[in-house]
Each structure stands twice: as structure tokens, then as C-alpha cells.
């Protein structure tokens, strides 16, 4: 006799899992934990039982509909049985593991374990509907984790498209729900662009930050590389004769080598340090490791708190440099290349030293500009820029 919600609610857990029949191969499974799940057990030889969803999030009516859809699809023998967990683990092994860094892999595994596996791990990937995925993502959304909701949806999409390519998944339901999620508003890193405030910040760094940490903070300001790249600079990467720093591809976010022309000020900072291990900015507390990821962040946070300046983060030097260099009309291509932003399309095939002469001049101007702001003097002139740009065939 068909089950009702009232009957299901009265079913109590036992020491082992047991099944209660609804009808036509549909059962409710009562697990020792108290979880109640819908299970389809087809009579067709070779077909495995399938968990369709959990009660009460999947009602009796929805479970019967899911059973009918599953039975109809497999009657045509279109796709083999595969659970979402099986598909996700296969995708992780063959697609994610060879490509992503350990930190990214950890985040992927965390999102699978926290959100997708509990809801869909034992379900056939083809049984998951857009509304079921939306329910999971909306719960994340309601917790205020808007970006996480989008990333979980995107993760489902990557796994589903892998299944489509291997002819085991019908479609990617993540496309159907993207617009139903709260849009993510991208916010730039906290930064100071005002010239006078930058000067005040630089003077405060000298006054309130310990010398060793101050050198690292100011070096990153002069070079506006990513904070991780600044911390991990090695003595072997510095070419003192040509005043440049060659960062290997393994250290760059975009995975290609990057040259950083070093200003006179940046070279002086490096030469003021004693060479011990391989890192230029070696940790005082834990040598031979480099300085920690929080060193610059905490230093800037403390300075801004003491002085009342707007909040500034280490990554903010990149934003400040980009804004001010564009303000003074340095070539956008040179600025983007100095930020290690890889161009797209055919331009991506250009040599990684592209625009090096103009970048060398630009980096010295930037260091002179920061020095002028710190000293409260006029910004350096840029008249020489026009002649140099014309010699390189660049548009002014």
C-alpha cells in the first residue's frame, strides 16, 4: 500500500538500516542516524539501486516522479549508472589534481564534502534536477556566502561537463540556476590612491614598523608585485648588473616567467640586507624560511590604525600603482605587463620581456614618485617619456 508522509514520519531508526516499500520499486530507507532517504530498486537485471533524495526535502510525490523519470531514461539505455560522488572523484583525479595547486584542491574538496556530497553524493548524477541544486546553493546564499554559492554551482558544472564529455551525463543543470543566485559584487583590494595620503603612509611605515619588515613593505611598494612574490624573492633571481629580478614561471600566478626592472631604491633595499639563506627577506623568527604571509598585512593594518589612514592591504600597492601610472599616461600595455597580467589571444604569444625598456623607465619613475610623496616634494617630471615612447613605436 502506498506510503504517506504521516506513516514515514512515524518510522523509527533501528540498529541497522532497513527499507519500507512504497510501490513499484520505490522504498524509503531508514538509517540508524535517523536519516530517511528514497531508494529506487529496479527489477531490470544489471541495474543498481539508486538513492533519489532525502525525505522530507523530497516529498512522496517528488520521489515517485523521480523514480518514473529514472525508469523511463534507463529504459532507453541512454546512459550508464553513475553516482555524483563517483563522477566527482573521477573528475578530481583526472582534471583537478594535475592542474590546481594544493590550496585550490583543498577548497574544492571542502566544497564537495560540505555541500555537494551530503546532498547528492549517492544520487545518480542524471537524477539531480535544477531545483535540487538550486536548493543547496540558495541555502549557502542565505548564509551570506554569495561567492561560495556561485563557486559550488560552478564546481557542479565542471563535473557535469566532464560527465557529458564521457557520455555518462545528460546535461549540466548548473546553467539553469546561475541567474537565480545573488550576484557577486567584485570589490577591489583596500588601497590608497591619494598622493598626499600615500606620502603620509610611507612616512608612518618608517616610524612605526620595525626596519626589517619596513624594508619588505617598501620593496613591494616599489615593485608592486604580488605579496607572495615579494616575500619569496631569492638571491639567485636578482641580476644586479642589469638591475632586474627574474621571477620563474613556477612562482607566478599566470604561470609564465616575469621580469621586474629594479629601481635604484629597490636595489638599495636589497643591498642593505645580509645574505644568509636563499631568501632575500628571511624570517627573523624562523630562518631559513621567508617572512610570513601576515607580516606585511599586520604592519600596514597597525600603521593605518595608529595614523587614522584608510585601510591599506599589501595587494593595494598594485592598485595604487596601476591607478597613478595610468593617471600620468604611461602606456597601458606596459603597466599591464608590469602587473604580470597575461594578454589574451595572439598577444599572449609575445616574449615575456615585452616593453622592457619602457617598463624600466616607468619603474624608476614610480620609485621616484613614491620618494617624492614621502618627502612632500613635487612628483618627478615625465617629459622624457614622450621621446622614449616614440623610439619604441608606442602610441602616446
PLY file of the C-alpha trace (Angstrom):
ply
format ascii 1.0
element vertex 396
property float x
property float y
property float z
element edge 395
property int vertex1
property int vertex2
end_header
0.00 0.00 0.00
1.44 3.45 -0.93
3.14 5.36 1.88
2.03 8.71 3.25
4.07 11.45 4.94
2.36 10.65 8.24
3.43 6.99 8.02
7.00 7.92 7.07
7.25 10.35 10.00
6.38 7.52 12.43
9.14 5.20 11.16
11.79 4.93 13.87
15.53 4.19 13.28
16.96 0.79 14.24
20.46 -0.51 14.84
20.80 -1.27 11.12
19.34 0.33 8.00
16.01 -1.07 6.81
13.64 -0.45 3.89
9.89 0.09 3.76
8.19 -0.32 0.40
6.05 2.39 -1.19
5.16 0.74 -4.53
6.60 -0.04 -7.94
10.23 -0.47 -6.80
10.25 2.66 -4.61
11.33 2.34 -0.97
12.05 4.60 1.96
15.34 3.78 3.71
15.57 4.45 7.46
19.18 4.68 8.60
20.48 4.32 12.19
21.23 8.06 12.19
17.54 8.79 11.64
18.03 9.96 8.05
15.27 8.83 5.72
16.07 8.50 2.02
14.17 7.45 -1.07
15.62 4.40 -2.82
14.69 3.06 -6.24
15.37 -0.69 -6.67
14.71 -1.61 -10.32
13.83 -5.18 -11.23
15.77 -4.95 -14.50
18.82 -7.17 -14.45
22.08 -5.26 -14.28
20.62 -2.03 -12.89
21.73 -0.97 -9.42
19.60 0.57 -6.72
19.59 4.36 -6.68
19.14 6.85 -3.88
16.79 9.51 -5.25
16.82 12.00 -2.39
16.11 12.53 1.29
12.76 12.85 2.98
11.23 15.35 3.77
13.18 17.63 1.36
11.97 15.26 -1.36
8.27 14.61 -0.84
6.43 11.39 -1.60
5.09 12.87 -4.83
8.53 14.11 -5.93
10.11 10.73 -5.12
7.59 8.89 -7.29
8.17 11.36 -10.11
11.95 10.93 -9.81
11.53 7.16 -9.88
9.41 7.37 -13.04
11.87 9.68 -14.78
14.80 7.46 -13.83
13.00 4.34 -15.03
11.99 5.99 -18.32
15.50 7.21 -19.02
17.15 3.89 -18.31
14.51 2.02 -20.29
16.11 3.55 -23.38
19.57 2.56 -22.12
20.92 6.04 -22.87
23.44 6.43 -20.06
25.17 4.07 -17.63
24.51 4.36 -13.90
26.96 6.65 -12.12
26.59 8.47 -8.81
27.62 12.07 -8.41
30.30 11.01 -5.92
31.81 8.59 -8.45
31.80 11.23 -11.17
33.21 13.93 -8.88
36.04 11.71 -7.62
36.95 10.74 -11.17
36.92 14.38 -12.29
39.03 15.37 -9.28
41.63 12.70 -10.06
41.94 13.30 -13.80
41.12 17.00 -14.20
41.71 18.87 -10.94
44.66 17.05 -9.37
47.11 17.56 -12.29
46.27 21.25 -12.69
45.43 23.02 -9.43
47.67 23.99 -6.53
47.24 22.26 -3.13
45.35 25.26 -1.71
42.82 25.17 -4.55
42.47 21.40 -4.32
41.74 21.73 -0.61
38.98 24.28 -1.34
37.44 22.02 -3.98
37.45 19.03 -1.64
35.99 21.17 1.12
33.10 22.33 -1.10
32.40 18.78 -2.18
32.41 17.48 1.38
30.46 20.38 2.89
27.81 20.99 0.26
27.59 18.64 -2.72
28.35 15.17 -1.32
25.87 15.39 1.59
23.07 16.35 -0.79
23.92 14.40 -3.94
26.81 12.02 -3.23
24.78 8.82 -3.52
22.39 10.04 -6.21
22.71 9.23 -9.89
24.13 12.43 -11.37
21.38 12.35 -14.00
18.68 12.31 -11.32
19.66 15.71 -9.93
17.33 18.42 -11.17
17.98 22.18 -11.36
15.63 22.77 -8.43
17.56 20.32 -6.25
20.88 22.03 -6.98
19.26 25.42 -6.53
18.03 24.42 -3.07
21.58 23.64 -1.94
23.06 26.82 -3.45
20.27 29.01 -2.07
20.96 27.74 1.45
24.60 28.83 1.02
23.31 32.13 -0.38
21.05 32.67 2.63
24.06 32.28 4.93
25.57 35.33 3.21
28.17 33.28 1.31
27.21 34.59 -2.13
30.54 33.90 -3.82
30.70 30.40 -2.33
27.22 29.66 -3.72
28.40 30.60 -7.21
31.59 28.58 -6.84
29.70 25.48 -5.68
27.37 25.84 -8.66
30.38 26.26 -10.95
32.04 23.18 -9.42
28.94 21.14 -10.21
29.12 22.44 -13.78
32.75 21.37 -14.24
31.98 17.86 -13.02
28.80 17.59 -15.10
30.57 18.73 -18.28
33.23 16.11 -17.68
30.39 13.58 -17.47
28.83 14.91 -20.68
32.16 14.59 -22.50
32.50 10.99 -21.32
28.85 10.27 -22.32
27.64 9.50 -18.81
25.78 12.70 -18.02
22.75 14.08 -19.83
23.21 17.79 -19.17
24.70 20.45 -16.93
21.91 21.71 -14.68
24.15 24.43 -13.17
23.46 26.64 -16.21
19.77 26.72 -15.32
20.22 28.26 -11.87
23.07 30.78 -12.23
20.73 33.76 -12.63
18.71 32.66 -9.59
21.67 33.21 -7.25
22.57 36.52 -5.64
25.04 38.34 -7.92
28.56 38.72 -6.57
29.83 42.28 -6.49
33.59 42.22 -7.03
35.38 44.59 -4.66
38.92 45.75 -5.22
41.53 45.31 -2.52
41.74 48.14 0.03
44.14 50.71 -1.35
45.21 54.35 -1.04
45.42 56.33 -4.29
45.53 59.88 -2.91
49.05 61.31 -3.37
49.25 63.08 -0.03
47.90 60.10 1.89
50.42 57.80 0.19
53.19 60.09 1.40
51.76 60.04 4.91
51.58 56.24 4.80
55.21 55.90 3.67
56.41 58.20 6.46
54.36 56.26 9.01
55.87 52.95 7.85
59.33 54.32 8.63
58.16 55.49 12.05
56.01 52.62 13.29
57.24 49.46 11.52
60.38 47.54 12.50
63.22 48.09 9.99
63.32 44.54 8.63
59.57 44.43 7.99
59.58 48.01 6.66
62.14 47.02 4.02
59.85 44.28 2.73
56.78 46.55 2.74
58.58 49.35 0.87
60.23 46.88 -1.56
56.79 45.58 -2.51
55.59 49.18 -2.88
58.46 49.94 -5.31
57.95 46.78 -7.37
54.14 46.34 -6.90
54.46 42.58 -7.37
52.03 40.28 -5.57
52.75 39.96 -1.82
53.68 36.28 -2.11
56.16 37.04 -4.89
57.78 39.81 -2.81
58.20 37.55 0.23
59.67 34.71 -1.82
62.28 36.68 -3.76
65.56 34.72 -3.82
69.10 35.99 -4.12
69.65 33.78 -7.16
66.83 35.58 -9.04
68.46 39.02 -8.85
70.65 40.32 -11.67
72.50 43.21 -10.03
74.48 44.05 -13.18
71.30 44.69 -15.16
69.16 45.82 -12.20
66.40 43.31 -12.71
64.62 40.49 -10.93
63.66 37.42 -12.94
60.75 35.56 -11.35
60.42 31.97 -12.60
57.11 30.73 -14.02
56.57 28.43 -11.03
56.16 31.46 -8.77
53.82 33.47 -10.98
50.05 33.22 -10.75
49.71 33.14 -14.56
52.44 30.51 -14.93
54.93 32.33 -17.16
58.30 34.00 -16.34
58.22 37.65 -15.33
60.92 40.32 -15.32
60.80 43.13 -12.77
63.14 46.06 -13.51
64.59 47.21 -10.19
64.81 50.90 -9.40
67.78 52.40 -7.60
65.69 52.47 -4.43
64.76 48.78 -4.70
68.39 47.80 -5.27
69.46 49.78 -2.19
66.93 47.90 -0.04
68.24 44.53 -1.24
71.87 45.53 -0.73
71.08 46.65 2.83
70.20 43.06 3.75
72.70 40.40 4.79
72.75 37.29 2.64
72.13 34.20 4.79
69.87 31.60 3.18
68.25 31.61 -0.24
65.55 34.20 0.57
66.26 37.92 0.49
63.62 38.67 3.14
64.39 35.87 5.55
62.24 35.39 8.63
63.85 36.60 11.85
61.92 34.09 13.97
62.01 31.07 11.67
65.07 31.13 9.40
65.79 29.96 6.74
62.11 30.42 5.75
60.99 33.70 4.23
58.86 36.18 6.17
55.29 35.06 6.86
52.23 35.91 4.79
50.77 38.07 7.58
53.87 40.19 8.18
53.06 42.94 5.67
49.31 42.76 6.33
49.67 43.26 10.07
52.26 46.01 9.63
50.02 48.04 7.30
46.98 47.39 9.48
48.80 48.69 12.55
50.09 51.79 10.74
46.65 52.67 9.37
45.06 52.18 12.79
47.61 54.41 14.55
47.51 57.19 11.95
43.81 57.01 11.10
44.61 56.47 7.41
42.22 54.50 5.17
42.78 50.75 5.32
45.58 49.51 3.06
46.49 45.91 2.28
49.71 44.68 0.62
47.86 43.90 -2.61
46.73 47.52 -2.61
50.13 48.70 -3.89
49.25 47.09 -7.22
46.00 49.02 -7.42
47.70 52.28 -6.39
50.48 51.85 -8.95
48.07 50.97 -11.75
45.84 53.95 -10.97
48.62 56.52 -10.69
50.67 55.26 -13.66
47.56 55.42 -15.83
46.83 58.87 -14.40
50.26 60.02 -15.62
49.56 58.39 -19.01
52.16 55.67 -19.02
51.35 53.09 -21.74
48.55 50.77 -20.60
50.27 47.77 -22.23
53.45 48.41 -20.24
51.51 48.80 -16.99
49.57 45.57 -17.56
52.72 43.65 -18.40
54.45 45.02 -15.31
51.47 43.82 -13.25
52.10 40.36 -14.81
48.65 40.37 -16.36
48.97 38.00 -19.28
47.36 39.28 -22.51
44.81 37.11 -24.24
44.74 35.71 -27.75
47.64 36.19 -30.14
49.19 38.80 -27.84
49.79 36.10 -25.27
52.47 34.62 -27.53
54.67 37.76 -27.20
58.00 37.46 -25.44
57.69 37.86 -21.68
60.26 40.72 -21.78
57.89 42.81 -23.95
58.11 46.59 -23.29
61.13 46.08 -21.03
62.83 49.43 -21.93
59.70 51.46 -21.20
58.99 49.39 -18.09
62.49 50.05 -16.78
61.98 53.78 -17.13
58.46 53.56 -15.71
59.57 51.62 -12.63
62.27 54.17 -11.84
59.71 56.98 -12.23
57.33 55.13 -9.88
60.01 54.75 -7.20
60.93 58.44 -7.60
57.24 59.33 -7.34
56.82 57.43 -4.05
60.00 59.01 -2.70
58.69 62.46 -3.64
55.37 61.78 -1.91
57.19 60.63 1.20
59.37 63.75 1.24
56.47 66.07 0.44
58.06 67.32 -2.80
56.78 67.66 -6.35
56.27 64.47 -8.43
59.08 63.76 -10.90
58.79 65.15 -14.41
57.70 62.84 -17.20
58.89 64.81 -20.22
61.42 62.11 -21.19
58.57 59.62 -21.51
57.41 61.03 -24.87
60.78 60.64 -26.56
61.23 57.10 -25.22
57.75 56.01 -26.30
58.27 57.34 -29.81
61.57 55.47 -30.09
59.77 52.25 -29.19
56.97 52.86 -31.68
54.34 53.15 -28.95
51.24 55.31 -29.22
51.13 58.30 -26.89
0 1
1 2
2 3
3 4
4 5
5 6
6 7
7 8
8 9
9 10
10 11
11 12
12 13
13 14
14 15
15 16
16 17
17 18
18 19
19 20
20 21
21 22
22 23
23 24
24 25
25 26
26 27
27 28
28 29
29 30
30 31
31 32
32 33
33 34
34 35
35 36
36 37
37 38
38 39
39 40
40 41
41 42
42 43
43 44
44 45
45 46
46 47
47 48
48 49
49 50
50 51
51 52
52 53
53 54
54 55
55 56
56 57
57 58
58 59
59 60
60 61
61 62
62 63
63 64
64 65
65 66
66 67
67 68
68 69
69 70
70 71
71 72
72 73
73 74
74 75
75 76
76 77
77 78
78 79
79 80
80 81
81 82
82 83
83 84
84 85
85 86
86 87
87 88
88 89
89 90
90 91
91 92
92 93
93 94
94 95
95 96
96 97
97 98
98 99
99 100
100 101
101 102
102 103
103 104
104 105
105 106
106 107
107 108
108 109
109 110
110 111
111 112
112 113
113 114
114 115
115 116
116 117
117 118
118 119
119 120
120 121
121 122
122 123
123 124
124 125
125 126
126 127
127 128
128 129
129 130
130 131
131 132
132 133
133 134
134 135
135 136
136 137
137 138
138 139
139 140
140 141
141 142
142 143
143 144
144 145
145 146
146 147
147 148
148 149
149 150
150 151
151 152
152 153
153 154
154 155
155 156
156 157
157 158
158 159
159 160
160 161
161 162
162 163
163 164
164 165
165 166
166 167
167 168
168 169
169 170
170 171
171 172
172 173
173 174
174 175
175 176
176 177
177 178
178 179
179 180
180 181
181 182
182 183
183 184
184 185
185 186
186 187
187 188
188 189
189 190
190 191
191 192
192 193
193 194
194 195
195 196
196 197
197 198
198 199
199 200
200 201
201 202
202 203
203 204
204 205
205 206
206 207
207 208
208 209
209 210
210 211
211 212
212 213
213 214
214 215
215 216
216 217
217 218
218 219
219 220
220 221
221 222
222 223
223 224
224 225
225 226
226 227
227 228
228 229
229 230
230 231
231 232
232 233
233 234
234 235
235 236
236 237
237 238
238 239
239 240
240 241
241 242
242 243
243 244
244 245
245 246
246 247
247 248
248 249
249 250
250 251
251 252
252 253
253 254
254 255
255 256
256 257
257 258
258 259
259 260
260 261
261 262
262 263
263 264
264 265
265 266
266 267
267 268
268 269
269 270
270 271
271 272
272 273
273 274
274 275
275 276
276 277
277 278
278 279
279 280
280 281
281 282
282 283
283 284
284 285
285 286
286 287
287 288
288 289
289 290
290 291
291 292
292 293
293 294
294 295
295 296
296 297
297 298
298 299
299 300
300 301
301 302
302 303
303 304
304 305
305 306
306 307
307 308
308 309
309 310
310 311
311 312
312 313
313 314
314 315
315 316
316 317
317 318
318 319
319 320
320 321
321 322
322 323
323 324
324 325
325 326
326 327
327 328
328 329
329 330
330 331
331 332
332 333
333 334
334 335
335 336
336 337
337 338
338 339
339 340
340 341
341 342
342 343
343 344
344 345
345 346
346 347
347 348
348 349
349 350
350 351
351 352
352 353
353 354
354 355
355 356
356 357
357 358
358 359
359 360
360 361
361 362
362 363
363 364
364 365
365 366
366 367
367 368
368 369
369 370
370 371
371 372
372 373
373 374
374 375
375 376
376 377
377 378
378 379
379 380
380 381
381 382
382 383
383 384
384 385
385 386
386 387
387 388
388 389
389 390
390 391
391 392
392 393
393 394
394 395
